[in-house]
Amino acid sequence: MTTTTGVVTVATGVFVGVLGVMIRYYEMAELLAGYDAERVTDDAGLASFVGTYVFLSGLITVAVGVAVSLELVGGSTVLWSAYSFAMVLVVLRVVIGAQQFAES
């Protein structure tokens, strides 16, 4: 991998992390895809829950970008596979967990 890949990955992680902060601390739930204010029972709870996981995914992305930039990992296939698996787990947690904040 090139240094450019690492820098772009870090920048992407920072952007996602900033979105997580905006969602969590500024309760900007309207940034969430599929957000329907009429179905949400606890806006602050939803923003806190989802914002935390969006911020976490940003941190993970930054860590991967730093590892790629500094060439800390020899087998990049393993790194990207682990990253993809971690992101799938985070997304599943958010999709399943966010349902507790919506009425049926």
PyMOL commands that set and color helices and strands:
alter all, ss='L'
color gray80, all
select helices_A, chain A and resi 3-25+29-31+43-69+76-101
alter helices_A, ss='H'
color red, helices_A
deselect
rebuild
show_as cartoon
